[in-house]
Amino acid sequence: MSIKPLDRNTELEKKIVNCCKFHGGKPELLHGFEYYVPKSNIKVVVPHKFLISVKNVKMIVVIGLDMNLYLYDYNHPITITLLAKLLDKVRGKL
């Protein structure tokens, strides 16, 4: 099996970390990777993810291969602005 790390977008990662700092979240980055199964045409891609903790609530923000943000899975796109509002709401500020 061949494992290769995915390219990182450090600018987007900094935006998420700063958003968490200013809105009371604690981010933890899980680096993404892709691996190939030898002698087949199968490739599995695991995207970069942020585990964000606010109080007793944990959120997963996925950084897609298209460098867009998604909440929990690819069915819920989210922006940095919406993430900030969500963090405030969970924290009880709104």
DRENTOR-876554 format. One record per residue: residue in three letters; x, y, z of N, C-alpha, C in turn; residue number from 1. Coordinates in Angstrom, 1 decimal. Layout:
@residu: ALA, n_x: X, n_y: Y, n_z: Z, ca_x: X, ca_y: Y, ca_z: Z, c_x: X, c_y: Y, c_z: Z, num: NUM .
...
//
This chain:
@residu: MET, n_x: 0.8, n_y: -1.2, n_z: 0.0, ca_x: 0.0, ca_y: 0.0, ca_z: 0.0, c_x: 0.9, c_y: 1.2, c_z: 0.0, num: 1 .
@residu: SER, n_x: 0.5, n_y: 2.2, n_z: -0.8, ca_x: 1.3, ca_y: 3.4, ca_z: -0.9, c_x: 0.5, c_y: 4.6, c_z: -0.3, num: 2 .
@residu: ILE, n_x: 1.0, n_y: 5.2, n_z: 0.7, ca_x: 0.3, ca_y: 6.3, ca_z: 1.4, c_x: 1.1, c_y: 7.6, c_z: 1.1, num: 3 .
@residu: LYS, n_x: 0.3, n_y: 8.6, n_z: 0.7, ca_x: 0.8, ca_y: 9.9, ca_z: 0.3, c_x: 0.0, c_y: 11.0, c_z: 1.0, num: 4 .
@residu: PRO, n_x: 0.7, n_y: 12.0, n_z: 1.6, ca_x: -0.1, ca_y: 13.1, ca_z: 2.3, c_x: -0.7, c_y: 14.0, c_z: 1.2, num: 5 .
@residu: LEU, n_x: -1.9, n_y: 14.5, n_z: 1.5, ca_x: -2.5, ca_y: 15.5, ca_z: 0.6, c_x: -1.8, c_y: 16.9, c_z: 0.8, num: 6 .
@residu: ASP, n_x: -2.0, n_y: 17.7, n_z: -0.3, ca_x: -1.5, ca_y: 19.0, ca_z: -0.2, c_x: -2.3, c_y: 19.8, c_z: 0.8, num: 7 .
@residu: ARG, n_x: -1.6, n_y: 20.7, n_z: 1.4, ca_x: -2.3, ca_y: 21.6, ca_z: 2.5, c_x: -2.5, c_y: 23.0, c_z: 2.0, num: 8 .
@residu: ASN, n_x: -3.5, n_y: 23.6, n_z: 2.4, ca_x: -3.8, ca_y: 25.0, ca_z: 2.2, c_x: -3.6, c_y: 25.7, c_z: 3.5, num: 9 .
@residu: THR, n_x: -2.4, n_y: 26.2, n_z: 3.8, ca_x: -2.1, ca_y: 26.7, ca_z: 5.1, c_x: -2.9, c_y: 28.0, c_z: 5.3, num: 10 .
@residu: GLU, n_x: -3.2, n_y: 28.8, n_z: 4.3, ca_x: -4.0, ca_y: 30.0, ca_z: 4.5, c_x: -5.4, c_y: 29.7, c_z: 5.0, num: 11 .
@residu: LEU, n_x: -6.0, n_y: 28.7, n_z: 4.4, ca_x: -7.3, ca_y: 28.3, ca_z: 4.9, c_x: -7.3, c_y: 27.7, c_z: 6.3, num: 12 .
@residu: GLU, n_x: -6.2, n_y: 27.0, n_z: 6.6, ca_x: -6.1, ca_y: 26.4, ca_z: 7.9, c_x: -5.9, c_y: 27.5, c_z: 9.0, num: 13 .
@residu: LYS, n_x: -5.1, n_y: 28.6, n_z: 8.6, ca_x: -5.0, ca_y: 29.7, ca_z: 9.5, c_x: -6.3, c_y: 30.4, c_z: 9.8, num: 14 .
@residu: LYS, n_x: -7.1, n_y: 30.6, n_z: 8.7, ca_x: -8.4, ca_y: 31.2, ca_z: 8.9, c_x: -9.3, c_y: 30.5, c_z: 9.9, num: 15 .
@residu: ILE, n_x: -9.3, n_y: 29.1, n_z: 9.8, ca_x: -10.1, ca_y: 28.3, ca_z: 10.7, c_x: -9.6, c_y: 28.4, c_z: 12.1, num: 16 .
@residu: VAL, n_x: -8.3, n_y: 28.4, n_z: 12.3, ca_x: -7.7, ca_y: 28.5, ca_z: 13.6, c_x: -8.0, c_y: 29.8, c_z: 14.2, num: 17 .
@residu: ASN, n_x: -7.8, n_y: 30.9, n_z: 13.4, ca_x: -8.1, ca_y: 32.3, ca_z: 13.9, c_x: -9.6, c_y: 32.4, c_z: 14.3, num: 18 .
@residu: CYS, n_x: -10.5, n_y: 31.9, n_z: 13.5, ca_x: -11.9, ca_y: 31.9, ca_z: 13.8, c_x: -12.2, c_y: 31.2, c_z: 15.1, num: 19 .
@residu: CYS, n_x: -11.6, n_y: 30.1, n_z: 15.3, ca_x: -11.8, ca_y: 29.4, ca_z: 16.6, c_x: -11.2, c_y: 30.2, c_z: 17.8, num: 20 .
@residu: LYS, n_x: -10.1, n_y: 30.8, n_z: 17.6, ca_x: -9.5, ca_y: 31.6, ca_z: 18.7, c_x: -10.4, c_y: 32.7, c_z: 19.1, num: 21 .
@residu: PHE, n_x: -11.0, n_y: 33.5, n_z: 18.1, ca_x: -11.8, ca_y: 34.6, ca_z: 18.4, c_x: -13.2, c_y: 34.3, c_z: 18.9, num: 22 .
@residu: HIS, n_x: -13.6, n_y: 33.0, n_z: 18.6, ca_x: -15.0, ca_y: 32.7, ca_z: 18.9, c_x: -15.1, c_y: 31.5, c_z: 19.9, num: 23 .
@residu: GLY, n_x: -14.0, n_y: 31.2, n_z: 20.6, ca_x: -14.0, ca_y: 30.3, ca_z: 21.7, c_x: -14.0, c_y: 28.8, c_z: 21.4, num: 24 .
@residu: GLY, n_x: -13.5, n_y: 28.5, n_z: 20.2, ca_x: -13.4, ca_y: 27.0, ca_z: 19.8, c_x: -11.9, c_y: 26.6, c_z: 20.0, num: 25 .
@residu: LYS, n_x: -11.8, n_y: 25.3, n_z: 20.2, ca_x: -10.5, ca_y: 24.7, ca_z: 20.3, c_x: -10.3, c_y: 23.7, c_z: 19.1, num: 26 .
@residu: PRO, n_x: -9.5, n_y: 24.1, n_z: 18.1, ca_x: -9.3, ca_y: 23.3, ca_z: 16.9, c_x: -8.2, c_y: 22.3, c_z: 17.1, num: 27 .
@residu: GLU, n_x: -8.4, n_y: 21.2, n_z: 16.4, ca_x: -7.4, ca_y: 20.1, ca_z: 16.3, c_x: -7.4, c_y: 19.6, c_z: 14.8, num: 28 .
@residu: LEU, n_x: -6.3, n_y: 19.7, n_z: 14.2, ca_x: -6.2, ca_y: 19.4, ca_z: 12.8, c_x: -5.8, c_y: 17.9, c_z: 12.6, num: 29 .
@residu: LEU, n_x: -6.5, n_y: 17.2, n_z: 11.8, ca_x: -6.2, ca_y: 15.8, ca_z: 11.4, c_x: -5.8, c_y: 15.9, c_z: 9.9, num: 30 .
@residu: HIS, n_x: -4.5, n_y: 15.6, n_z: 9.6, ca_x: -4.0, ca_y: 15.7, ca_z: 8.3, c_x: -4.6, c_y: 14.6, c_z: 7.4, num: 31 .
@residu: GLY, n_x: -4.9, n_y: 15.0, n_z: 6.1, ca_x: -5.5, ca_y: 14.1, ca_z: 5.2, c_x: -4.4, c_y: 13.4, c_z: 4.4, num: 32 .
@residu: PHE, n_x: -4.8, n_y: 12.3, n_z: 3.8, ca_x: -3.8, ca_y: 11.5, ca_z: 3.0, c_x: -4.6, c_y: 10.7, c_z: 1.9, num: 33 .
@residu: GLU, n_x: -3.9, n_y: 10.1, n_z: 1.0, ca_x: -4.5, ca_y: 9.2, ca_z: 0.0, c_x: -3.6, c_y: 8.0, c_z: 0.0, num: 34 .
@residu: TYR, n_x: -4.2, n_y: 6.9, n_z: -0.2, ca_x: -3.4, ca_y: 5.7, ca_z: -0.4, c_x: -4.0, c_y: 4.8, c_z: -1.5, num: 35 .
@residu: TYR, n_x: -3.1, n_y: 4.1, n_z: -2.2, ca_x: -3.4, ca_y: 3.3, ca_z: -3.3, c_x: -3.2, c_y: 1.9, c_z: -2.9, num: 36 .
@residu: VAL, n_x: -4.1, n_y: 1.1, n_z: -3.4, ca_x: -4.0, ca_y: -0.4, ca_z: -3.2, c_x: -3.2, c_y: -0.9, c_z: -4.4, num: 37 .
@residu: PRO, n_x: -2.1, n_y: -1.6, n_z: -4.1, ca_x: -1.2, ca_y: -2.1, ca_z: -5.2, c_x: -2.0, c_y: -3.1, c_z: -6.1, num: 38 .
@residu: LYS, n_x: -1.6, n_y: -3.0, n_z: -7.4, ca_x: -2.1, ca_y: -3.9, ca_z: -8.4, c_x: -3.6, c_y: -3.8, c_z: -8.6, num: 39 .
@residu: SER, n_x: -4.1, n_y: -2.6, n_z: -8.4, ca_x: -5.5, ca_y: -2.3, ca_z: -8.6, c_x: -5.6, c_y: -0.9, c_z: -9.0, num: 40 .
@residu: ASN, n_x: -6.8, n_y: -0.4, n_z: -9.3, ca_x: -7.0, ca_y: 1.0, ca_z: -9.7, c_x: -7.8, c_y: 1.7, c_z: -8.5, num: 41 .
@residu: ILE, n_x: -7.6, n_y: 1.2, n_z: -7.3, ca_x: -8.3, ca_y: 1.7, ca_z: -6.2, c_x: -7.5, c_y: 2.7, c_z: -5.4, num: 42 .
@residu: LYS, n_x: -8.1, n_y: 3.9, n_z: -5.3, ca_x: -7.4, ca_y: 5.0, ca_z: -4.5, c_x: -8.4, c_y: 5.5, c_z: -3.5, num: 43 .
@residu: VAL, n_x: -8.0, n_y: 5.6, n_z: -2.2, ca_x: -8.8, ca_y: 6.1, ca_z: -1.1, c_x: -8.3, c_y: 7.4, c_z: -0.7, num: 44 .
@residu: VAL, n_x: -9.1, n_y: 8.4, n_z: -0.6, ca_x: -8.7, ca_y: 9.7, ca_z: -0.2, c_x: -9.4, c_y: 10.1, c_z: 1.2, num: 45 .
@residu: VAL, n_x: -8.6, n_y: 10.4, n_z: 2.1, ca_x: -9.1, ca_y: 10.9, ca_z: 3.4, c_x: -8.8, c_y: 12.4, c_z: 3.5, num: 46 .
@residu: PRO, n_x: -9.8, n_y: 13.3, n_z: 3.6, ca_x: -9.5, ca_y: 14.7, ca_z: 3.5, c_x: -9.0, c_y: 15.2, c_z: 4.9, num: 47 .
@residu: HIS, n_x: -8.4, n_y: 16.4, n_z: 4.8, ca_x: -8.0, ca_y: 17.1, ca_z: 6.1, c_x: -9.3, c_y: 17.4, c_z: 6.8, num: 48 .
@residu: LYS, n_x: -9.2, n_y: 17.4, n_z: 8.2, ca_x: -10.4, ca_y: 17.6, ca_z: 9.0, c_x: -9.9, c_y: 18.4, c_z: 10.2, num: 49 .
@residu: PHE, n_x: -10.8, n_y: 19.3, n_z: 10.7, ca_x: -10.6, ca_y: 20.0, ca_z: 12.0, c_x: -11.7, c_y: 19.5, c_z: 12.9, num: 50 .
@residu: LEU, n_x: -11.3, n_y: 19.0, n_z: 14.1, ca_x: -12.2, ca_y: 18.7, ca_z: 15.2, c_x: -12.2, c_y: 19.9, c_z: 16.1, num: 51 .
@residu: ILE, n_x: -13.4, n_y: 20.6, n_z: 16.2, ca_x: -13.5, ca_y: 21.8, ca_z: 16.9, c_x: -14.4, c_y: 21.5, c_z: 18.1, num: 52 .
@residu: SER, n_x: -13.8, n_y: 21.9, n_z: 19.3, ca_x: -14.6, ca_y: 21.7, ca_z: 20.6, c_x: -15.0, c_y: 23.0, c_z: 21.1, num: 53 .
@residu: VAL, n_x: -16.3, n_y: 23.1, n_z: 21.5, ca_x: -16.8, ca_y: 24.3, ca_z: 22.1, c_x: -17.7, c_y: 23.8, c_z: 23.3, num: 54 .
@residu: LYS, n_x: -17.3, n_y: 24.1, n_z: 24.5, ca_x: -18.0, ca_y: 23.6, ca_z: 25.7, c_x: -18.0, c_y: 22.0, c_z: 25.5, num: 55 .
@residu: ASN, n_x: -19.1, n_y: 21.4, n_z: 25.5, ca_x: -19.2, ca_y: 19.9, ca_z: 25.4, c_x: -19.6, c_y: 19.5, c_z: 24.0, num: 56 .
@residu: VAL, n_x: -19.6, n_y: 20.4, n_z: 23.1, ca_x: -20.0, ca_y: 20.1, ca_z: 21.7, c_x: -18.7, c_y: 19.9, c_z: 20.8, num: 57 .
@residu: LYS, n_x: -18.7, n_y: 18.9, n_z: 20.0, ca_x: -17.6, ca_y: 18.7, ca_z: 19.1, c_x: -18.2, c_y: 18.8, c_z: 17.7, num: 58 .
@residu: MET, n_x: -17.5, n_y: 19.5, n_z: 16.8, ca_x: -17.9, ca_y: 19.7, ca_z: 15.4, c_x: -16.7, c_y: 19.2, c_z: 14.5, num: 59 .
@residu: ILE, n_x: -17.0, n_y: 18.7, n_z: 13.4, ca_x: -16.0, ca_y: 18.3, ca_z: 12.4, c_x: -16.2, c_y: 19.2, c_z: 11.2, num: 60 .
@residu: VAL, n_x: -15.1, n_y: 19.9, n_z: 10.8, ca_x: -15.1, ca_y: 20.7, ca_z: 9.6, c_x: -14.1, c_y: 20.0, c_z: 8.7, num: 61 .
@residu: VAL, n_x: -14.7, n_y: 19.6, n_z: 7.5, ca_x: -13.9, ca_y: 18.9, ca_z: 6.5, c_x: -13.4, c_y: 19.9, c_z: 5.5, num: 62 .
@residu: ILE, n_x: -12.1, n_y: 19.8, n_z: 5.1, ca_x: -11.6, ca_y: 20.6, ca_z: 4.0, c_x: -11.6, c_y: 19.7, c_z: 2.8, num: 63 .
@residu: GLY, n_x: -12.5, n_y: 20.0, n_z: 1.9, ca_x: -12.7, ca_y: 19.2, ca_z: 0.7, c_x: -11.5, c_y: 19.3, c_z: -0.3, num: 64 .
@residu: LEU, n_x: -11.4, n_y: 18.4, n_z: -1.2, ca_x: -10.3, ca_y: 18.5, ca_z: -2.2, c_x: -10.4, c_y: 19.7, c_z: -3.1, num: 65 .
@residu: ASP, n_x: -11.6, n_y: 20.3, n_z: -3.1, ca_x: -11.8, ca_y: 21.5, ca_z: -3.9, c_x: -11.5, c_y: 22.8, c_z: -3.0, num: 66 .
@residu: MET, n_x: -11.0, n_y: 22.6, n_z: -1.8, ca_x: -10.7, ca_y: 23.6, ca_z: -0.8, c_x: -11.9, c_y: 24.3, c_z: -0.3, num: 67 .
@residu: ASN, n_x: -13.0, n_y: 23.7, n_z: -0.4, ca_x: -14.2, ca_y: 24.3, ca_z: 0.3, c_x: -14.4, c_y: 23.6, c_z: 1.6, num: 68 .
@residu: LEU, n_x: -15.1, n_y: 24.3, n_z: 2.5, ca_x: -15.4, ca_y: 23.8, ca_z: 3.9, c_x: -16.7, c_y: 23.1, c_z: 3.9, num: 69 .
@residu: TYR, n_x: -16.8, n_y: 22.0, n_z: 4.7, ca_x: -18.0, ca_y: 21.3, ca_z: 4.9, c_x: -18.2, c_y: 21.0, c_z: 6.4, num: 70 .
@residu: LEU, n_x: -19.4, n_y: 21.0, n_z: 6.9, ca_x: -19.7, ca_y: 20.7, ca_z: 8.3, c_x: -20.1, c_y: 19.2, c_z: 8.3, num: 71 .
@residu: TYR, n_x: -19.3, n_y: 18.4, n_z: 9.0, ca_x: -19.5, ca_y: 17.0, ca_z: 9.2, c_x: -19.3, c_y: 16.1, c_z: 7.9, num: 72 .
@residu: ASP, n_x: -20.0, n_y: 16.5, n_z: 6.8, ca_x: -19.8, ca_y: 15.7, ca_z: 5.6, c_x: -20.0, c_y: 16.6, c_z: 4.4, num: 73 .
@residu: TYR, n_x: -19.9, n_y: 16.0, n_z: 3.2, ca_x: -20.0, ca_y: 16.9, ca_z: 2.0, c_x: -21.4, c_y: 17.4, c_z: 1.7, num: 74 .
@residu: ASN, n_x: -22.4, n_y: 17.1, n_z: 2.5, ca_x: -23.8, ca_y: 17.5, ca_z: 2.3, c_x: -24.0, c_y: 18.9, c_z: 2.9, num: 75 .
@residu: HIS, n_x: -23.1, n_y: 19.4, n_z: 3.7, ca_x: -23.3, ca_y: 20.6, ca_z: 4.5, c_x: -22.2, c_y: 21.6, c_z: 4.2, num: 76 .
@residu: PRO, n_x: -22.2, n_y: 22.4, n_z: 3.1, ca_x: -21.1, ca_y: 23.4, ca_z: 2.9, c_x: -21.3, c_y: 24.5, c_z: 3.9, num: 77 .
@residu: ILE, n_x: -20.1, n_y: 25.1, n_z: 4.3, ca_x: -20.1, ca_y: 26.1, ca_z: 5.3, c_x: -19.0, c_y: 27.1, c_z: 4.9, num: 78 .
@residu: THR, n_x: -19.1, n_y: 28.4, n_z: 5.4, ca_x: -18.1, ca_y: 29.4, ca_z: 5.2, c_x: -17.5, c_y: 29.7, c_z: 6.5, num: 79 .
@residu: ILE, n_x: -16.4, n_y: 30.5, n_z: 6.5, ca_x: -15.8, ca_y: 30.9, ca_z: 7.7, c_x: -16.8, c_y: 31.8, c_z: 8.6, num: 80 .
@residu: THR, n_x: -17.5, n_y: 32.6, n_z: 7.9, ca_x: -18.5, ca_y: 33.5, ca_z: 8.5, c_x: -19.6, c_y: 32.7, c_z: 9.3, num: 81 .
@residu: LEU, n_x: -20.1, n_y: 31.7, n_z: 8.6, ca_x: -21.1, ca_y: 30.8, ca_z: 9.2, c_x: -20.5, c_y: 30.0, c_z: 10.3, num: 82 .
@residu: LEU, n_x: -19.3, n_y: 29.6, n_z: 10.2, ca_x: -18.6, ca_y: 28.8, ca_z: 11.3, c_x: -18.5, c_y: 29.7, c_z: 12.5, num: 83 .
@residu: ALA, n_x: -18.1, n_y: 31.0, n_z: 12.3, ca_x: -18.0, ca_y: 31.9, ca_z: 13.4, c_x: -19.4, c_y: 32.1, c_z: 14.1, num: 84 .
@residu: LYS, n_x: -20.4, n_y: 32.3, n_z: 13.4, ca_x: -21.8, ca_y: 32.4, ca_z: 14.0, c_x: -22.2, c_y: 31.1, c_z: 14.7, num: 85 .
@residu: LEU, n_x: -21.9, n_y: 30.0, n_z: 14.1, ca_x: -22.2, ca_y: 28.7, ca_z: 14.8, c_x: -21.4, c_y: 28.5, c_z: 16.1, num: 86 .
@residu: LEU, n_x: -20.1, n_y: 28.9, n_z: 16.1, ca_x: -19.3, ca_y: 28.8, ca_z: 17.3, c_x: -19.9, c_y: 29.8, c_z: 18.4, num: 87 .
@residu: ASP, n_x: -20.3, n_y: 31.0, n_z: 18.0, ca_x: -20.9, ca_y: 31.9, ca_z: 19.0, c_x: -22.2, c_y: 31.4, c_z: 19.5, num: 88 .
@residu: LYS, n_x: -23.0, n_y: 30.8, n_z: 18.6, ca_x: -24.3, ca_y: 30.2, ca_z: 19.1, c_x: -24.1, c_y: 29.1, c_z: 20.0, num: 89 .
@residu: VAL, n_x: -23.2, n_y: 28.2, n_z: 19.8, ca_x: -23.0, ca_y: 27.1, ca_z: 20.6, c_x: -22.4, c_y: 27.6, c_z: 22.0, num: 90 .
@residu: ARG, n_x: -21.6, n_y: 28.6, n_z: 21.9, ca_x: -21.0, ca_y: 29.1, ca_z: 23.1, c_x: -22.0, c_y: 29.9, c_z: 24.0, num: 91 .
@residu: GLY, n_x: -23.1, n_y: 30.3, n_z: 23.3, ca_x: -24.2, ca_y: 31.0, ca_z: 24.1, c_x: -24.1, c_y: 32.5, c_z: 24.0, num: 92 .
@residu: LYS, n_x: -23.3, n_y: 33.0, n_z: 23.0, ca_x: -23.2, ca_y: 34.4, ca_z: 22.9, c_x: -24.3, c_y: 35.1, c_z: 22.1, num: 93 .
@residu: LEU, n_x: -25.0, n_y: 34.3, n_z: 21.2, ca_x: -26.1, ca_y: 34.9, ca_z: 20.4, c_x: -27.4, c_y: 34.6, c_z: 21.1, num: 94 .
//
